Amino acid sequence: MFKNVRLFKLDDPAAIDADLIEEKLGERRFRPCGPLETATLGWAPPLGDGATALSHVAGDCLLVCARRQERLLPASVVAESLDEKIAEMEDREARTVGRKERRQLRDEVMLDLLPRAFTRSRRVCAYLDRQSGWLLVDAASAKAAEEVVDLLRETLGSLPVHPPRPSQPPELLMTRWVTEGELPMGLELGDECELRDAQDERALVRCRGHDLACEEISTHLRSGKQVTKLALDWRENLAFVLQEDLSLKRLRFADELLEAGLDQGLEDEAARLDAEFILMTGELRALLERLAEVFALAGGSEGDGQPAPF
């Protein structure tokens, strides 16, 4: 299950070809860092290391997973080794090491330390939904999401996408929801929000575990602050925090939804992940359709009819 969602609108969702994508992903399959590489990035099986396929299809949704491995070489370790090397050279040759030579020595230190450095890996999954026309990336930061989108674009040769384009600033609508207490059908207020002064971004108030209809929050809103993050609940099935850029954070699917939608007897890991993926994509598709209506997203939920199956 995704923990976060960064959204990108597909310009031509009907052009997505699952067989072609699987073939292209194979050309950028993940490989571990070599002895002198600082990082590598490629595609890994989304259903776990026991699987071989680099993509997974369920209905109109195609799941992929980028894996990044990097060598952990703290700047302090490099600096310490470099200082020792410079001190030894200056003492031995009775001269001062210049700036250019210092850069060369730093490169030598890096080459010496890299093969011995520990590695760290992280996986970021994403899926393309041809029916709704969205690309969803499970990333908390915009930078991590863009890295996956860039890798997918490089792998496929072309991937025309753009961020959501609301007809009006989301913070205005979220502020209205909290002020009036009236939300679109299916959405309910949670117990968390972030308020920011439109004239002074440093004037920030974070509220957590609060009744958002309380007088304290109302006072902040009357003073001109706007809601830039808002905890919401979708159909009692999914809780999340909506950001002003329309990304979703801290997704929590209700236990009742998982118990009702998943076969508790599934023992095969791949089968369980497939069932979770189907459940998740169905719920997120319905939520995004509502958000597209509410925020009047350009090219939102209307699409161009039902695409053919993969």
SEMAR-573026 format. One line per field, with one value per residue: residue number from 1; x, y, z of N, C-alpha, C, O in turn. Coordinates in steps of 0.2 Angstrom, whole numbers, plus 2048, in hexadecimal, padded with zeros to 3 digits. Layout:
// residues N
seq NUM,...
nc1 X,...
nc2 Y,...
nc3 Z,...
cac1 X,...
cac2 Y,...
cac3 Z,...
cc1 X,...
cc2 Y,...
cc3 Z,...
oc1 X,...
oc2 Y,...
oc3 Z,...
***
This chain:
// residues 310
seq 1,2,3,4,5,6,7,8,9,10,11,12,13,14,15,16,17,18,19,20,21,22,23,24,25,26,27,28,29,30,31,32,33,34,35,36,37,38,39,40,41,42,43,44,45,46,47,48,49,50,51,52,53,54,55,56,57,58,59,60,61,62,63,64,65,66,67,68,69,70,71,72,73,74,75,76,77,78,79,80,81,82,83,84,85,86,87,88,89,90,91,92,93,94,95,96,97,98,99,100,101,102,103,104,105,106,107,108,109,110,111,112,113,114,115,116,117,118,119,120,121,122,123,124,125,126,127,128,129,130,131,132,133,134,135,136,137,138,139,140,141,142,143,144,145,146,147,148,149,150,151,152,153,154,155,156,157,158,159,160,161,162,163,164,165,166,167,168,169,170,171,172,173,174,175,176,177,178,179,180,181,182,183,184,185,186,187,188,189,190,191,192,193,194,195,196,197,198,199,200,201,202,203,204,205,206,207,208,209,210,211,212,213,214,215,216,217,218,219,220,221,222,223,224,225,226,227,228,229,230,231,232,233,234,235,236,237,238,239,240,241,242,243,244,245,246,247,248,249,250,251,252,253,254,255,256,257,258,259,260,261,262,263,264,265,266,267,268,269,270,271,272,273,274,275,276,277,278,279,280,281,282,283,284,285,286,287,288,289,290,291,292,293,294,295,296,297,298,299,300,301,302,303,304,305,306,307,308,309,310
nc1 804,803,80B,80B,806,80B,806,804,7FE,7FA,7FD,7F9,7F2,7EC,7F6,7FF,808,808,810,81B,820,825,82F,837,83B,843,84F,854,856,858,869,875,880,890,8A2,8A8,89D,892,884,876,868,859,84C,842,83A,829,821,82A,83A,83A,833,833,82E,82E,824,813,803,7F2,7E2,7DF,7EA,7FC,80A,819,82B,837,848,855,866,873,883,889,892,898,89A,8A2,8AB,8B2,8B8,8C0,8C9,8CF,8D5,8DF,8E7,8EB,8F2,8FC,903,907,910,919,91F,921,91A,90C,8FC,8F3,8E3,8DF,8E6,8E1,8D4,8D6,8DC,8D1,8C8,8D0,8CF,8C1,8C0,8C7,8C0,8B2,8B0,8B0,8A5,895,885,875,864,855,843,837,827,81C,80D,804,7F4,7EA,7DC,7D8,7E1,7ED,7FD,804,80F,817,81E,825,82B,82D,838,83C,832,833,83F,83B,832,83A,843,83A,836,842,844,839,83B,832,826,819,813,80B,80A,7FC,7EF,7E7,7D7,7D6,7E0,7E3,7E4,7DB,7CF,7D0,7D1,7C4,7BC,7C0,7BC,7AE,7AA,7A4,7A6,7AA,7A0,7A4,7B0,7B7,7BC,7CB,7D6,7E0,7EA,7F3,7F7,7FA,800,7FB,803,80E,819,820,818,811,806,803,7F8,7F3,7EA,7DF,7CE,7C8,7BF,7C0,7C1,7CE,7D4,7CB,7CD,7DA,7D8,7CF,7D8,7DF,7E6,7EA,7E5,7F0,7F4,7EA,7E2,7D8,7CA,7C5,7B7,7B6,7C0,7CD,7D9,7E2,7EE,7EC,7F5,7FA,7FF,7F8,7FD,7FC,7FE,804,7FB,7EE,7E6,7D6,7D4,7C8,7C5,7D0,7CF,7C2,7C5,7D0,7D6,7D8,7DE,7E8,7F8,803,80F,810,803,7FC,801,7FC,7EE,7ED,7F1,7E7,7DD,7E1,7E3,7D6,7D0,7D7,7D5,7C7,7C8,7D0,7C9,7BE,7C6,7CB,7BF,7BB,7C6,7C6,7CF,7DB,7D8,7D3,7C8,7C1,7C7,7C9,7BF,7BD,7CC,7D4,7D6,7E6
nc2 7FA,80B,819,826,832,839,843,842,847,83D,841,839,82C,821,81D,815,806,7F6,7EB,7F0,7F9,7F0,7EA,7F5,7F9,7EE,7F1,7FB,7F4,7F3,7F3,7EF,7FB,7FE,7FC,808,811,81E,81E,814,812,80A,7FF,7F4,7E4,7E7,7DF,7DA,7D3,7C5,7C4,7C5,7CD,7DE,7E7,7E8,7E4,7E8,7E8,7F8,7FD,800,7FA,800,7FF,809,807,80D,80D,813,818,81A,826,831,842,847,83C,83C,848,847,83D,843,84E,848,842,84D,854,84A,84B,858,859,84F,855,861,86D,877,871,875,87C,875,869,864,861,857,84D,84B,844,839,834,831,827,81D,81B,818,80A,803,808,808,803,809,806,80B,80A,810,810,811,814,813,818,815,816,821,82A,82E,82F,828,82A,823,82C,836,843,850,84F,842,83C,842,83D,830,831,837,82D,823,82A,82B,81E,819,822,82C,835,83D,847,851,85C,85C,868,873,87D,887,88D,880,882,88C,885,87B,883,889,87D,87A,885,886,87A,871,864,85C,84F,83F,842,846,851,84F,84E,857,865,871,882,891,8A2,8AC,8B7,8B6,8AA,8A4,8A5,899,88C,87D,870,862,854,85B,862,868,872,87A,889,88F,88B,891,89F,8A1,89F,8AA,8B4,8B4,8A9,89B,88A,87E,871,863,857,849,83F,831,82B,823,819,81D,826,835,842,851,85B,86C,86C,862,855,845,840,835,829,81F,810,80A,7FE,7F6,7F7,7F0,7E3,7DF,7DF,7D7,7C7,7BE,7B2,7B1,7AC,7AC,7B8,7C1,7C0,7C5,7D3,7D6,7D6,7E0,7EB,7EC,7EF,7FB,804,805,80C,818,81D,820,82A,834,837,83E,849,84F,854,85D,866,86A,865,867,85E,854,848,844,83E,834,82B,819,811,804,7F4,7EF
nc3 800,7FC,804,802,7F6,7E7,7DA,7C8,7B8,7AB,79A,78F,792,78C,784,78B,78B,791,78F,787,791,79B,793,791,79E,7A2,79C,7A4,7B0,7C2,7C9,7D5,7DD,7D6,7DB,7DA,7D8,7DD,7DE,7D8,7CD,7C8,7C2,7CC,7D0,7D4,7DC,7E5,7E9,7E6,7DB,7C8,7BE,7B9,7B9,7BE,7BA,7BD,7B9,7B2,7B7,7B9,7C2,7C7,7CD,7D4,7D8,7E2,7E6,7F1,7F5,806,80B,815,816,820,822,816,816,822,81E,813,819,821,817,810,81A,81C,810,80F,81A,816,80A,80D,80A,804,800,7F1,7EB,7DF,7DF,7EB,7E8,7DF,7E8,7F0,7E7,7E6,7F3,7F4,7EA,7F1,7FC,7F8,7F4,800,807,80F,808,804,801,7F9,7F4,7E9,7E4,7D7,7CD,7BD,7B8,7AD,7AB,7B3,7AF,7B7,7BE,7CC,7D9,7E6,7F0,7FD,7FB,7EF,7E7,7E7,7E1,7D4,7D0,7CD,7C3,7B9,7B7,7B2,7A6,79F,79D,795,78B,788,791,793,7A0,7AC,7BB,7C7,7C2,7CA,7C9,7D2,7E0,7EB,7F9,7FB,7FA,804,80F,80F,811,81F,825,823,825,81D,811,801,7FB,802,808,818,826,82E,83C,83B,836,82C,82D,825,823,816,812,819,819,823,82E,836,83A,842,844,84D,852,855,856,848,847,851,85C,85C,850,848,84B,846,838,836,837,82C,828,81E,819,816,817,81A,823,81E,81C,812,80D,818,816,813,81A,819,816,80E,803,7FF,7F2,7EC,7EF,7F8,808,815,814,819,819,81D,82A,829,81C,816,81C,817,809,806,804,812,813,80A,806,7FE,7FA,7EE,7E9,7F4,7F3,7E7,7E9,7F2,7EB,7E1,7E9,7EE,7E3,7DE,7E8,7E9,7DC,7DC,7E6,7DF,7D4,7DB,7E0,7D5,7CF,7DA,7DB,7CE,7C4,7B7,7A8,7B0,7B7,7AC,7A1,792,78F,792,792,788,78F,797
cac1 800,806,80A,80B,805,80D,802,806,7F9,7FC,7FA,7F6,7F1,7EB,7FC,803,808,80B,815,820,823,828,835,83C,83D,848,855,856,855,85D,86F,879,886,897,8A6,8A9,897,88F,87D,873,860,856,846,842,834,825,81E,82F,840,838,82F,837,82B,830,81E,80D,7FC,7EB,7DD,7E2,7F0,802,80E,821,82E,83E,84D,85B,86B,878,889,889,899,897,89F,8A7,8B0,8B6,8BC,8C5,8CE,8D2,8DA,8E4,8EB,8EE,8F7,902,907,90B,915,91F,922,923,917,904,8F8,8EF,8DC,8DE,8E8,8DC,8CE,8D8,8DC,8CA,8C6,8D3,8CC,8BB,8C1,8CA,8BB,8AC,8AF,8AF,89F,88F,880,86E,85F,84E,83F,832,822,817,808,800,7ED,7E7,7D5,7D7,7E6,7F1,803,804,815,817,823,823,82E,82C,83F,83C,82D,835,844,838,82F,83F,845,835,836,848,843,835,83C,82D,820,816,80F,80B,807,7F5,7EE,7E0,7D5,7D8,7E4,7E0,7E4,7D5,7C9,7D1,7CF,7BD,7BA,7C1,7B8,7A7,7A8,7A1,7AA,7A7,79E,7A9,7B5,7B6,7C2,7CF,7D8,7E7,7EB,7F8,7F5,800,7FE,7FD,807,815,819,823,813,80E,803,802,7F3,7F2,7E6,7DA,7C8,7CA,7BA,7C1,7C1,7D4,7D5,7C7,7D0,7E0,7D5,7CC,7DD,7E1,7EA,7E7,7E6,7F5,7F4,7E4,7E1,7D2,7C8,7C1,7B2,7B8,7C4,7D3,7DB,7E8,7EF,7EC,7FA,7F8,801,7F3,800,7F9,803,802,7F5,7EC,7E0,7D3,7D4,7C2,7C6,7D5,7CC,7BD,7C7,7D5,7D5,7DD,7E1,7EE,7FF,808,811,80E,7FC,7F9,802,7F8,7E8,7EE,7F2,7E1,7D8,7E4,7E2,7CF,7CE,7DA,7D2,7C1,7CA,7D3,7C3,7BB,7CA,7CB,7B9,7BB,7CB,7C6,7D6,7DB,7D9,7D1,7C6,7BD,7CA,7C6,7BB,7C0,7D1,7D4,7DA,7ED
cac2 800,811,81D,82D,832,83F,842,844,845,83B,844,834,826,81B,81A,811,7FF,7F3,7E7,7F5,7FC,7EB,7E9,7FB,7F8,7E9,7F5,7FF,7F0,7F5,7EF,7F2,800,7FB,7FE,810,815,821,81C,811,813,806,7FC,7EE,7E1,7EA,7DA,7D7,7D0,7BE,7C4,7C7,7D2,7E5,7EA,7E4,7E7,7E6,7ED,7FD,800,7FC,7FC,7FF,801,80B,806,811,80C,818,816,81F,829,837,848,848,837,83E,84E,845,839,848,852,844,841,854,855,846,84D,85E,857,84C,859,868,872,878,86E,87A,87A,871,863,862,85E,850,849,849,83F,832,831,82E,820,818,819,815,803,801,80C,804,805,80A,806,80D,808,814,80D,815,810,816,816,817,818,828,82E,830,82B,829,828,822,830,83C,849,851,84D,83B,83B,844,838,82A,833,838,826,820,82E,829,817,819,826,832,834,844,848,858,85C,85E,86F,875,883,88C,88B,87B,885,890,881,878,888,889,877,87A,88B,885,873,86D,861,858,848,83A,845,849,854,84B,852,85A,86A,876,889,896,8A8,8AD,8BD,8B5,8A3,8A2,8A5,892,889,876,86E,85B,851,860,863,86D,877,87D,890,891,88B,897,8A5,8A1,8A0,8B1,8B9,8B4,8A3,896,883,87C,86A,861,850,848,837,830,825,81F,814,81F,82C,838,84A,855,861,871,86A,85C,84F,842,83D,830,826,819,80D,807,7F6,7F3,7F6,7EA,7DD,7DD,7DF,7D3,7C0,7BD,7AB,7B2,7AA,7AE,7BF,7C4,7C0,7CA,7D9,7D8,7D8,7E7,7F0,7ED,7F3,802,808,806,811,81E,81F,824,830,839,83A,843,84F,852,858,862,86B,86C,864,867,857,850,841,842,83A,834,825,814,80E,7FD,7F0,7EE
cac3 800,7FC,80A,800,7EF,7E3,7D4,7C1,7B3,7A4,794,78A,796,787,780,78F,789,797,78C,786,797,79E,78F,792,7A5,7A2,799,7AA,7B6,7C7,7CB,7DB,7DC,7D5,7E0,7D9,7D7,7E3,7DE,7D2,7CD,7C3,7C3,7CF,7D0,7D9,7E0,7EA,7E6,7E4,7D4,7C3,7BA,7BB,7BA,7C0,7B8,7C0,7B6,7AE,7BB,7B8,7C7,7C6,7D3,7D3,7DE,7E2,7EB,7F1,7FA,80B,80C,819,814,825,822,811,819,827,81A,80F,81D,822,811,80E,81F,81B,80A,811,81F,813,805,810,805,805,7FB,7EE,7EA,7DA,7E2,7F0,7E4,7DC,7EE,7F2,7E3,7E8,7F9,7F2,7E7,7F6,801,7F5,7F4,807,80A,80F,803,806,7FB,7FA,7EF,7E8,7DF,7D3,7C8,7B8,7B8,7A6,7AB,7B5,7AC,7BC,7C0,7D3,7DC,7ED,7F3,801,7F8,7E8,7E4,7E6,7DC,7CE,7CE,7CA,7BD,7B5,7B5,7AD,7A0,79C,79B,790,785,788,796,794,7A6,7B0,7C2,7C7,7C1,7CC,7C6,7D7,7E5,7F0,800,7FC,7FB,80A,814,80F,814,826,828,822,828,817,80C,7FC,7FD,803,80C,81E,829,833,842,83A,830,82C,82B,823,821,80F,811,81C,819,82A,833,834,840,841,849,84D,857,857,853,843,847,858,85B,85B,849,844,84C,841,832,835,837,825,826,819,81A,811,818,81D,824,81B,81C,80B,80D,81E,813,812,81D,816,817,808,803,7FA,7EB,7EB,7F1,7FE,80D,81B,812,81E,817,823,82B,827,814,814,81E,812,802,805,807,818,812,805,809,7F9,7FB,7E8,7E9,7F9,7F1,7E1,7EC,7F5,7E5,7DE,7EE,7EF,7DD,7DD,7ED,7E7,7D6,7DE,7E9,7DB,7D0,7DF,7E1,7CE,7CF,7DF,7D9,7C7,7C1,7AF,7A6,7B6,7B7,7A7,79C,78B,78F,795,78E,788,794,795
cc1 804,805,809,809,807,80A,805,801,7FC,7F9,7F7,7F6,7F0,7F1,801,802,80C,811,81C,824,827,82F,83A,83F,843,84F,858,855,85B,863,872,87E,88C,89C,8A8,8A3,894,887,87B,86B,85E,84F,846,83B,82F,822,824,834,83F,835,835,835,82D,82A,818,807,7F6,7E6,7E0,7E8,7F6,807,815,824,835,842,853,860,871,87D,889,890,898,89C,8A4,8AD,8B5,8BB,8C2,8CB,8D2,8D7,8E0,8E9,8EF,8F4,8FE,906,90B,911,91B,922,923,920,90F,901,8F3,8E8,8DB,8E0,8E4,8D6,8D0,8D9,8D6,8C7,8CA,8D1,8C5,8BB,8C4,8C4,8B4,8AB,8AE,8A8,899,88A,879,869,858,84A,839,82D,81E,812,805,7F9,7EA,7E0,7D4,7DC,7EB,7F7,804,80B,815,81E,821,826,82D,832,83F,838,82F,83B,841,835,834,842,840,835,83C,847,83F,836,838,828,81D,811,810,808,800,7F4,7E7,7DE,7D6,7DC,7E1,7E0,7DE,7CF,7CA,7CF,7C7,7BA,7BA,7BC,7B1,7A5,7A4,7A6,7A7,7A5,7A3,7AF,7B3,7BC,7C5,7D1,7DF,7E7,7F1,7F6,7FA,7FD,800,802,80E,815,81D,81E,80F,80B,801,7FD,7F2,7EE,7E1,7D3,7C9,7C4,7BA,7C2,7C9,7D6,7D1,7CA,7D6,7DD,7D2,7D2,7E1,7E5,7E6,7E9,7EA,7F6,7EE,7E3,7D9,7D0,7C4,7BD,7B3,7BD,7CB,7D4,7E2,7E9,7F0,7F1,7F8,7FA,7FD,7F7,7FC,7FF,800,7FB,7F4,7E6,7DD,7D3,7CE,7C2,7CB,7D2,7C6,7BF,7CD,7D3,7DA,7E1,7E7,7F5,804,809,80F,807,7F9,7FB,7FE,7F1,7E8,7EE,7EB,7DC,7DB,7E2,7DB,7CD,7D1,7D7,7CB,7C3,7CC,7CE,7BF,7BF,7CB,7C5,7B9,7C0,7CB,7CC,7D6,7DC,7D7,7CF,7C2,7C0,7C7,7C2,7BF,7C5,7D0,7D8,7E2,7EE
cc2 806,815,824,82C,839,83E,845,842,843,83E,83F,82E,820,819,816,809,7FB,7EE,7EB,7F7,7F6,7EA,7EF,7FB,7F4,7EC,7F9,7FB,7F3,7F0,7F3,7F7,7FC,7FE,805,814,818,81F,819,812,80E,803,7F5,7EB,7E4,7E6,7D7,7D4,7C9,7BE,7C6,7CC,7D9,7E9,7E5,7E7,7E4,7EB,7F2,801,7FC,7FF,7FB,801,803,809,80A,80E,811,816,81C,821,830,83C,848,843,839,843,84C,841,83E,84C,84E,843,847,855,851,848,854,85D,854,850,860,86E,872,875,873,877,875,86A,860,85E,857,84B,847,844,838,82F,82E,827,81B,816,816,80E,800,804,807,807,805,80A,808,80B,80D,811,812,811,815,814,819,819,820,82D,831,82C,82D,826,828,825,836,843,84A,84F,846,839,83C,840,832,82B,834,832,823,824,82C,822,816,81D,82C,830,83B,844,84F,857,85D,866,871,87C,889,889,886,87E,889,88B,87D,87D,889,883,878,880,88A,87E,86F,86B,85E,852,843,83C,848,84C,84F,84F,856,85F,86E,87D,88D,89D,8AA,8B2,8BB,8AD,8A0,8A2,89E,88F,882,873,866,858,856,85F,869,873,87B,885,892,891,890,89D,8A6,8A3,8A7,8B6,8B9,8AE,89F,88F,881,874,868,859,84F,840,836,82A,820,819,816,826,82F,840,84D,85B,866,870,864,855,84C,83F,839,82D,820,816,80A,800,7F3,7F2,7F0,7E4,7DA,7DC,7DA,7CC,7BE,7B6,7AB,7B1,7AC,7B6,7C3,7C5,7C5,7D1,7DB,7DA,7DF,7EC,7F1,7F1,7FA,807,809,80C,818,821,823,82A,836,83B,83F,84A,852,856,85E,868,86D,86B,864,860,852,849,83F,83D,83A,82D,820,811,807,7FA,7F0,7E7
cc3 800,802,808,7F8,7EC,7DC,7CE,7BC,7AD,79E,78F,78D,791,784,784,78D,78E,794,78A,78C,79A,79A,791,799,7A6,7A0,79F,7B0,7BB,7C8,7D1,7D9,7DB,7DA,7E0,7D8,7DD,7E3,7D7,7D2,7C7,7C6,7C6,7CF,7D6,7DE,7E5,7E6,7E4,7DD,7CF,7BF,7BD,7BB,7BC,7BE,7BC,7BD,7B1,7B2,7BA,7BE,7C5,7CD,7D2,7D9,7DD,7E8,7EB,7F6,7FF,80D,80F,817,81A,825,81C,813,81D,823,816,813,81F,81D,80F,814,81E,815,80C,815,81B,80E,807,80C,807,7FF,7F8,7ED,7E5,7DC,7E7,7ED,7E2,7E2,7F0,7EE,7E4,7EE,7F8,7EF,7EC,7FB,7FE,7F6,7FB,80A,80A,80A,807,800,7FD,7F3,7EF,7E2,7DC,7CF,7C4,7B8,7B1,7A6,7AD,7B2,7B1,7BC,7C7,7D5,7E3,7F0,7F7,7FF,7F1,7E4,7E3,7E1,7D5,7CB,7CB,7C4,7B8,7B2,7B0,7A6,79C,799,795,78A,785,78D,797,79A,7A8,7B7,7C1,7C6,7C3,7CA,7CB,7DC,7EA,7F7,801,7FE,802,810,815,813,81C,829,828,825,823,812,807,7FE,7FD,807,813,821,82E,839,842,835,831,82A,82A,821,81A,80D,814,81D,820,82F,832,83B,83E,847,848,853,859,853,84F,843,84E,857,85A,854,845,845,847,83A,831,835,830,823,822,81B,815,811,81C,81D,822,81C,816,80D,813,81C,813,815,81A,818,810,808,7FE,7F3,7E9,7EC,7F7,802,812,819,817,81C,81D,824,828,81F,812,816,819,80B,801,808,80C,817,80D,808,804,7F9,7F4,7E8,7EE,7F6,7EB,7E4,7EF,7F0,7E2,7E2,7EE,7E9,7DC,7E2,7EB,7E0,7D7,7E1,7E4,7D6,7D4,7DF,7DA,7CD,7D4,7DD,7D2,7C3,7BA,7AD,7AB,7B5,7B1,7A2,795,78A,792,790,78E,78D,792,791
oc1 809,800,807,80A,805,80A,808,7FF,801,7F3,7F2,7FA,7F2,7F1,806,7FC,812,816,821,82A,82D,834,840,845,848,854,85E,854,860,862,872,881,88E,89A,8A9,8A4,894,885,87E,869,860,84D,84B,836,831,820,822,834,843,835,83A,839,82C,82A,819,806,7F6,7E6,7E4,7EA,7F6,808,817,821,839,840,856,85E,873,87C,889,894,898,8A2,8AA,8B2,8BB,8C1,8C7,8D1,8D8,8DD,8E5,8EF,8F4,8F9,903,90C,910,916,921,928,926,924,90C,903,8EF,8E6,8D7,8DD,8E3,8D4,8CC,8D7,8D5,8C4,8C6,8D0,8C4,8B8,8C2,8C4,8B1,8A6,8AB,8A7,898,88B,878,86B,856,84C,837,82F,81D,814,803,7F8,7E9,7DE,7D0,7DB,7EE,7F7,804,80D,813,822,81C,823,82D,832,841,839,82F,83B,844,836,833,844,842,834,83C,84A,840,833,83A,825,81F,80C,814,804,7FD,7F8,7E2,7E2,7D6,7DC,7DC,7DB,7DB,7CB,7C5,7CC,7C5,7B5,7B5,7BA,7AD,79F,7A2,7A9,7A1,7A8,7A7,7B2,7AE,7C2,7C1,7CD,7E2,7E3,7F4,7F3,7FF,7F8,806,805,813,812,81C,81F,80A,80E,7FE,7FF,7F1,7F0,7DE,7D3,7C9,7C5,7B6,7C4,7C9,7D9,7D4,7CA,7D7,7E0,7D3,7D1,7E5,7E8,7E0,7EE,7E8,7F8,7EC,7E3,7D5,7D5,7BF,7C0,7B1,7BE,7D0,7D1,7E6,7E4,7F5,7F0,7F3,7F7,7FE,7F4,7F9,803,7FA,7F7,7F9,7E0,7E0,7D3,7CF,7C0,7C9,7D3,7C6,7BD,7CE,7D0,7E0,7E6,7EA,7F6,80A,804,80C,804,7F4,7F6,7FC,7EE,7E3,7EB,7EA,7D9,7D6,7E0,7D9,7C9,7CD,7D7,7CA,7BF,7CA,7CE,7BD,7BD,7CB,7C5,7B7,7BE,7CF,7CF,7D1,7E1,7DA,7D2,7C0,7BD,7C4,7C3,7C4,7C4,7CD,7DC,7E3,7F3
oc2 807,815,828,827,83E,839,84B,83D,846,83F,841,829,81A,813,813,807,7FC,7EE,7E8,7F7,7F8,7E8,7ED,7FC,7F5,7EA,7FB,7FE,7F4,7EA,7F9,7F6,7F7,803,808,81A,814,81F,81A,812,80F,805,7F1,7EF,7E5,7E8,7D2,7D2,7C6,7B9,7C8,7D0,7DA,7EF,7DF,7ED,7DE,7F1,7F0,806,7F6,805,7F6,804,7FF,80A,80A,80D,813,813,822,81D,835,83A,84A,844,838,843,84E,843,83D,84D,851,843,847,857,853,848,854,861,855,84F,864,872,86E,876,876,871,870,865,85A,859,852,845,841,83F,833,829,829,823,815,810,812,80C,7FA,802,803,80C,801,80D,807,80C,80F,811,818,80B,81B,80E,81F,81D,823,833,837,826,833,821,82D,822,839,848,845,84C,844,834,839,83F,830,828,832,831,820,820,82B,820,812,81C,832,82A,83E,841,853,853,860,86A,871,880,88E,883,888,87C,889,88C,87D,87B,889,884,876,87F,88B,87D,86A,86F,85C,84F,843,838,84B,849,84B,854,857,85E,86E,87D,88D,89D,8A8,8B3,8BE,8AB,89A,89E,89E,890,880,874,864,85A,856,85C,86F,878,87F,887,897,895,894,8A1,8AC,8A6,8AA,8BB,8BC,8AD,89F,88E,881,871,86C,856,852,83C,83A,824,81B,814,812,82A,82B,842,84B,85F,865,873,861,850,850,83C,83A,82D,81C,81A,807,7FC,7ED,7ED,7EC,7DF,7D4,7D8,7D8,7CB,7BE,7B5,7A6,7B4,7AE,7BA,7C9,7CA,7C8,7D6,7E1,7DE,7E2,7F2,7F7,7F5,7FF,80C,80F,810,81D,827,828,82F,83B,841,844,84F,859,85C,863,86E,871,870,861,85D,84C,845,839,839,83F,82A,821,80F,804,7FD,7F0,7E5
oc3 804,805,80C,7F5,7EE,7D9,7CE,7BC,7AA,79E,78C,78B,793,781,782,78C,78F,798,78C,78C,79D,79D,792,79A,7A9,7A2,79E,7B5,7BA,7C7,7D1,7D3,7DE,7DE,7E5,7D5,7E2,7E9,7D2,7D8,7C1,7CB,7C4,7CE,7DB,7E3,7E7,7E0,7DF,7DA,7D0,7BC,7C3,7BD,7BB,7C0,7BD,7BF,7AD,7B0,7BA,7BE,7C3,7D1,7CF,7DE,7D8,7ED,7E5,7FB,7FE,810,80B,816,818,826,81C,811,81D,824,815,811,81F,81D,80D,812,81F,816,80A,815,81C,80D,803,80A,80A,7F9,7FC,7EE,7E6,7DB,7E8,7F0,7E2,7E1,7F2,7F0,7E4,7EF,7FB,7F1,7EB,7FD,802,7F8,7FB,810,805,807,80C,7FB,803,7EE,7F4,7DD,7DF,7CD,7C5,7B7,7B1,7A2,7AA,7B3,7B0,7BB,7C9,7D4,7E6,7F2,7F6,800,7ED,7DE,7DD,7DD,7D0,7C5,7C6,7BF,7B2,7AC,7AB,7A1,796,794,791,784,783,78E,79C,79A,7A6,7B8,7BC,7C8,7BF,7C8,7C9,7DD,7ED,7FA,806,802,805,815,81A,816,820,82E,82D,827,825,80F,808,803,7F8,80A,813,820,831,83A,847,830,837,824,82E,81E,818,808,812,822,821,834,82E,840,839,84C,843,859,85F,84E,851,840,84F,851,856,851,841,840,844,836,82B,832,82F,81D,822,81D,80F,80D,821,818,824,81C,815,80D,813,820,814,814,818,81A,80C,80C,7FA,7EE,7E3,7E9,7FB,7FF,814,81D,819,81C,821,81F,826,81D,80E,812,818,808,7FB,80D,80A,81A,80C,80D,806,7F8,7F5,7E5,7EC,7F7,7EA,7E1,7EE,7F1,7E1,7E0,7EE,7EA,7DA,7E0,7EB,7DF,7D5,7E0,7E5,7D4,7D1,7DE,7DA,7CA,7D2,7DD,7CF,7C0,7B7,7AF,7AC,7B2,7B0,79F,793,785,795,78A,792,790,78C,790
***
